[in-house]
Amino acid sequence: MACLVTYYLNGVYLHSENGNGNAFVSESMSGHTSPVECVAFDSTEVLVVTGASTGAIKLWDLREAKIVHTLTGHRINCTAIEFLPFG
């Protein structure tokens, strides 16, 4: 099943495809208290990381549709984020 993550004001939408070419929003996950500004998949496509305008970074587990970790050390907005290719 194909998967696409888009972000909105306080979280992310998980879009899926049902095999017939029909896409739908399968999950809406909220958790940020400010607008999400960037998003990235890990190499396994199981985890997604998001960065927000407060500088908060959240790690999401797509299988469980929940936040597994929050980083709050940034003092300014997070406008770009990525996973290292080796883990």
N, C-alpha and C positions, 0 to 999 in steps of 0.2 A: 504494500500500500504506500503510495506517495504521501509525503508530508511537507507542509509549508508552514512556517511560523511568521506571522505578522504582528506588529505591536500597535497598541493603542495607548491612550492616556496613562493608565495605571497598570498595565499588564500586557499579556500576549494572547493572541488567538492561535489555536492549533487547527490548521485546515487539513483535511484528509481527502483522499480520492477513493471511491468505492469500487474501482475496477472497471466500471462502465464509462469512465470519463467524466463522471459527475463529482464535482468538488463540493464540500460542505464544511462548515465550522464544527469540528468535533469536540472542541474544548475551549473555554475561555478561562484564562488563569490570571487572577489579579494579585497584587502584592506590593507594587511600588506606590509611594505616596506622592510622586511627581511624574511628569511625562517621561516615558521610555524614549531614549534617543538612539540606541543601537542594540543589535542582537546578533548572536553567532551560534552555530552548531558545533559540537565537538565531533571528532572523527568517526565516532560510532553512531552519530545522529540520535543518541538517547538523551543527551544533555544539551540544554540551551542556556546561554548566559546572556543577561540583559544589563544594560547600563542606563541610568536615569539622570535627569537634570540636577538632582541633589548630589550626585556622585555615588549613590548606592548602586551596588552590583549584586545581582541575584542569579543564583545557579538553580535551574529548574530541571526536574526529572520528568521527561515527557511520558514515560510509561505510567507514572503515578499521578501526573498532572499536579505537581506540587513543588514548592520551593524547598530545596535541600540545604541551601546555605546563603547567607547574606554577608556581604563585605561592605563596611561603612567607613573605611579609612580615607577615601577621597574627599577633598574639600570643595572641589569644583565639579561641574557637570562632566559626565562620561559620554563622549561623542563617538568613540570607536572602541571596539573590543574584539578579541579573537582568542582562540585556543592555540597553544603551541602544537605543531603537528606530531610531536613525539610524546604527547601526554600532557 
